[in-house]
Amino acid sequence: MTTALRIPPLRTIVAICALGGSALLMTACSTTTGSQAEAAEAAPTTASPTDTASPSPTASLTKDQMQRRDLVSKTKVSWDKAAGTAVKEVSGGKLMGIELKAASQENSASPGTASPGTASPGTASPGTASPSSPAPAPSPGSPEWQAKVAAADGTVHMVDVDAADGKVFRNQAQPGQSADDRRKVADRLRKATQSPAQAVKAATDKKKGTVTGAMLDESDGKLVWAVDVVDTKDWKKTTYDVDAASGKIAREHTDQD
């Protein structure tokens, strides 16, 4: 006897198919969701511009440090070149000091014209060898070397040199110098057996940087060359007091401003 094959009702078939489709759909959704989660974890985290912005180098500098940076970056003539030029402007001249400064409005009053109290162009003041054609003064804020040069008789002259082109634009004898004043100046220079160049070498051997000043001065009763050295990494200035007789460093001080 042959057993008849029983075919399930149509409703049962439809239900089975529906269940199978739902299972497949759930599996596909689960796979898609998992892939998206994995992709999100793998993707690098990007911080907002506010989080990643590094501090501005300028923001970390003080006002004095920014001024040093601006002056040094515009300076094309080194201290020794400017000092050599200034000394040649005075008969029998010896350097008493030199310092890098920003040109003032007074010095820049009018190109080729002497500042108030200065000898007229082409007219030498006592003991001076003024240039016959003085150079125009640099514009306000530009770098200049202000030098103090003593003549053979001890008369002190202020000689200003443009730090960009090395030209002298002012040569002026300090007013009101008495015979006693000149004697004291000559005496100090005799006692300073160390030259400015030797003092600068002692300072820069101690700290590398740009020299922005070298002045003959007194410290604790000793005659010294005060040498300023600027570190071009952080624009801080260190002053070294170098004994003008022995050449040894007597004191050092770093300006934190």
PLY file of the C-alpha trace (Angstrom):
ply
format ascii 1.0
element vertex 257
property float x
property float y
property float z
element edge 256
property int vertex1
property int vertex2
end_header
0.00 0.00 0.00
1.47 3.24 -1.06
1.62 6.01 1.54
0.51 9.36 0.11
2.90 12.30 0.47
1.26 14.90 2.67
1.90 18.48 1.53
1.82 21.05 4.35
-0.86 23.64 4.09
0.03 26.88 2.26
-0.32 28.95 5.45
2.36 26.88 7.17
4.79 27.38 4.30
4.25 31.13 4.35
4.85 31.26 8.10
8.07 29.27 7.84
9.34 31.54 5.08
8.49 34.64 7.10
10.36 33.31 10.12
13.39 32.49 8.01
13.39 35.95 6.44
13.23 37.61 9.84
16.20 35.59 11.07
18.24 36.56 8.02
17.26 40.21 8.40
18.28 40.20 12.08
21.62 38.62 11.21
22.26 41.23 8.49
21.36 44.12 10.79
23.56 42.71 13.54
26.47 42.41 11.13
25.99 45.95 9.82
25.75 47.44 13.33
28.86 45.57 14.45
30.82 46.78 11.40
29.82 50.38 12.08
30.90 50.09 15.73
34.25 48.58 14.74
34.81 51.34 12.18
34.03 54.01 14.76
36.55 52.49 17.18
39.23 52.24 14.48
38.76 55.81 13.25
41.33 58.27 14.76
39.97 60.84 17.17
40.30 64.37 15.77
40.52 67.13 18.34
38.94 70.49 17.71
41.22 73.40 16.60
40.99 74.83 20.11
42.41 71.64 21.63
45.29 71.21 19.17
46.42 74.84 18.80
49.88 75.25 20.33
50.72 78.45 22.25
51.98 81.27 20.08
55.76 81.87 20.52
55.07 85.59 20.73
52.49 85.11 23.49
55.15 83.56 25.74
57.55 86.52 25.41
57.56 89.59 27.63
57.49 93.10 26.18
61.25 93.52 26.72
62.00 90.18 25.09
59.92 91.08 22.04
61.77 94.40 21.75
65.12 92.61 21.90
63.98 90.14 19.27
62.80 92.91 16.94
66.00 94.97 17.34
68.42 92.05 16.97
66.57 90.66 13.93
66.89 94.04 12.15
70.54 94.58 13.10
73.02 93.93 10.28
76.14 95.48 11.84
77.80 93.73 14.79
78.89 95.57 17.92
82.60 95.39 17.04
82.11 96.76 13.52
80.02 99.64 14.87
82.56 100.29 17.65
85.41 100.43 15.13
83.48 102.93 13.03
82.64 105.10 16.05
86.23 105.19 17.36
87.50 106.42 13.99
85.19 109.42 14.29
87.11 110.84 17.28
90.76 111.89 17.24
92.75 109.45 19.39
89.45 107.82 20.31
89.01 104.97 22.77
85.76 103.12 23.28
84.08 103.62 26.65
80.90 101.83 25.79
78.43 100.83 23.10
74.80 99.75 23.30
72.10 98.64 20.85
69.06 100.91 21.07
65.91 101.77 19.16
66.26 105.06 17.28
64.28 107.85 18.89
62.10 110.49 17.26
64.65 113.16 18.21
67.46 111.42 16.35
65.21 110.95 13.36
64.02 114.58 13.26
65.24 115.23 9.72
67.67 113.27 7.54
71.13 114.77 7.30
70.42 117.37 9.97
72.12 117.44 13.34
69.96 116.92 16.40
69.58 119.75 18.93
72.88 120.38 20.67
74.82 118.67 17.90
77.47 120.27 15.76
76.16 121.32 12.37
76.89 118.98 9.45
80.42 119.47 8.20
81.46 121.42 11.32
83.55 119.44 13.81
83.05 120.04 17.51
86.22 120.23 19.65
88.24 117.02 19.34
85.83 115.57 16.78
86.33 114.42 13.25
82.75 114.82 12.09
81.90 113.30 8.73
81.65 115.85 5.95
78.42 114.27 4.73
76.51 112.83 7.70
74.18 109.98 6.87
70.44 110.36 7.44
69.22 109.12 10.80
67.31 105.83 10.88
63.55 105.95 11.28
62.12 105.80 14.83
62.25 102.30 16.27
65.01 101.15 13.94
68.18 99.72 15.54
71.15 101.99 16.18
74.41 101.61 18.07
74.98 104.37 20.63
78.69 104.60 21.38
80.65 106.60 23.98
84.11 107.43 22.70
86.78 109.33 24.64
89.23 111.60 22.83
92.92 111.64 23.74
92.30 114.44 26.28
89.41 112.58 27.95
86.58 114.45 26.24
83.62 112.08 25.80
81.72 112.00 22.51
78.41 110.35 21.69
78.63 108.69 18.30
75.53 107.06 16.81
75.87 104.40 14.12
73.02 103.00 12.03
72.84 99.30 12.93
71.48 98.42 9.48
74.06 100.03 7.19
76.93 100.94 9.56
76.92 104.66 8.75
77.50 107.40 11.34
74.61 109.83 11.56
75.57 111.79 14.69
78.77 112.79 16.48
78.37 115.02 19.50
80.69 115.99 22.35
78.97 115.78 25.71
78.37 119.32 27.00
79.65 120.66 30.30
82.72 118.45 30.71
85.21 120.03 33.10
88.95 119.48 33.17
88.45 117.24 36.21
85.85 115.18 34.35
88.23 114.64 31.46
91.03 113.66 33.86
88.83 111.02 35.50
87.86 109.57 32.13
91.49 109.34 31.02
92.40 107.70 34.34
89.67 105.07 34.03
90.79 104.18 30.54
94.39 103.75 31.73
93.24 101.33 34.43
91.13 99.30 32.00
93.93 97.08 30.72
91.38 94.63 29.29
90.00 95.77 25.93
86.27 95.68 25.17
86.92 92.79 22.75
88.65 90.77 25.48
85.78 91.40 27.87
83.24 90.36 25.25
85.15 87.14 24.60
85.13 86.31 28.32
81.34 86.82 28.38
80.55 84.90 25.19
82.80 82.03 26.26
80.46 81.75 29.22
77.23 82.11 27.22
76.63 82.02 23.48
74.43 84.73 22.06
74.30 88.17 20.44
76.23 90.99 22.12
74.04 94.06 22.52
76.22 96.16 24.80
79.64 96.63 26.41
80.04 99.51 28.87
82.96 100.55 31.08
81.47 100.85 34.57
82.08 100.33 38.28
80.72 97.45 40.34
81.47 96.98 44.05
84.28 99.48 43.76
85.89 97.65 40.83
86.25 98.85 37.28
84.41 96.42 34.99
83.18 95.97 31.47
79.45 95.27 31.68
78.75 93.02 28.69
75.16 92.26 27.62
74.55 88.95 25.83
71.10 88.10 24.43
70.11 84.45 24.01
68.28 84.25 20.67
66.36 81.17 21.81
64.40 82.82 24.62
65.50 86.49 24.10
66.62 86.86 27.70
69.56 89.17 28.41
72.47 88.22 30.66
74.88 90.91 31.86
78.43 89.87 32.72
80.62 92.18 34.79
84.12 91.43 33.54
86.99 92.81 35.66
88.62 95.47 33.46
92.06 94.63 34.90
92.09 90.84 35.24
89.52 89.80 32.64
87.73 87.53 35.12
83.95 87.48 35.41
83.04 89.18 38.69
79.27 88.88 38.43
76.49 87.73 36.12
72.82 88.56 36.09
70.04 87.31 33.80
67.14 89.67 33.17
63.96 87.59 33.32
61.87 90.34 31.66
0 1
1 2
2 3
3 4
4 5
5 6
6 7
7 8
8 9
9 10
10 11
11 12
12 13
13 14
14 15
15 16
16 17
17 18
18 19
19 20
20 21
21 22
22 23
23 24
24 25
25 26
26 27
27 28
28 29
29 30
30 31
31 32
32 33
33 34
34 35
35 36
36 37
37 38
38 39
39 40
40 41
41 42
42 43
43 44
44 45
45 46
46 47
47 48
48 49
49 50
50 51
51 52
52 53
53 54
54 55
55 56
56 57
57 58
58 59
59 60
60 61
61 62
62 63
63 64
64 65
65 66
66 67
67 68
68 69
69 70
70 71
71 72
72 73
73 74
74 75
75 76
76 77
77 78
78 79
79 80
80 81
81 82
82 83
83 84
84 85
85 86
86 87
87 88
88 89
89 90
90 91
91 92
92 93
93 94
94 95
95 96
96 97
97 98
98 99
99 100
100 101
101 102
102 103
103 104
104 105
105 106
106 107
107 108
108 109
109 110
110 111
111 112
112 113
113 114
114 115
115 116
116 117
117 118
118 119
119 120
120 121
121 122
122 123
123 124
124 125
125 126
126 127
127 128
128 129
129 130
130 131
131 132
132 133
133 134
134 135
135 136
136 137
137 138
138 139
139 140
140 141
141 142
142 143
143 144
144 145
145 146
146 147
147 148
148 149
149 150
150 151
151 152
152 153
153 154
154 155
155 156
156 157
157 158
158 159
159 160
160 161
161 162
162 163
163 164
164 165
165 166
166 167
167 168
168 169
169 170
170 171
171 172
172 173
173 174
174 175
175 176
176 177
177 178
178 179
179 180
180 181
181 182
182 183
183 184
184 185
185 186
186 187
187 188
188 189
189 190
190 191
191 192
192 193
193 194
194 195
195 196
196 197
197 198
198 199
199 200
200 201
201 202
202 203
203 204
204 205
205 206
206 207
207 208
208 209
209 210
210 211
211 212
212 213
213 214
214 215
215 216
216 217
217 218
218 219
219 220
220 221
221 222
222 223
223 224
224 225
225 226
226 227
227 228
228 229
229 230
230 231
231 232
232 233
233 234
234 235
235 236
236 237
237 238
238 239
239 240
240 241
241 242
242 243
243 244
244 245
245 246
246 247
247 248
248 249
249 250
250 251
251 252
252 253
253 254
254 255
255 256
